[in-house]
Amino acid sequence: MSRSTLTGGRYIGGRYKTSNGVNDTWSVFDQKAQKLVEMGSRQAVGLNYRDAKELSDLLNTLEANRQAS
């Protein structure tokens, strides 16, 4: 777990983060599981920035709704 991500059981800025990879591609990282996000059997890697950001925002919204329930 990164040093500044967990506060009171919640992740600052969200559990899911975009991460810059090689060749200007992006991935989505799950800070709680400490691994790349998987959609089905595929990892969320090699994305353009917009797609990675949209996916991380969506997953963070779903996570926030789950915690609020």
C-alpha angles and dihedrals in degrees: 000000000000115000099249105034106085123067121162092341093308130101118239107239091005139300094267120065134184114237128197113235135180125309092019094296126136138215136192118240127200106218094194096052092034093226143092116283114260124210106196103317096333128090119232096246135125092039128145114248096256094053093045092049092047091050094048091047091050093048092047091051091050090048092050091050090049092052092047093055 
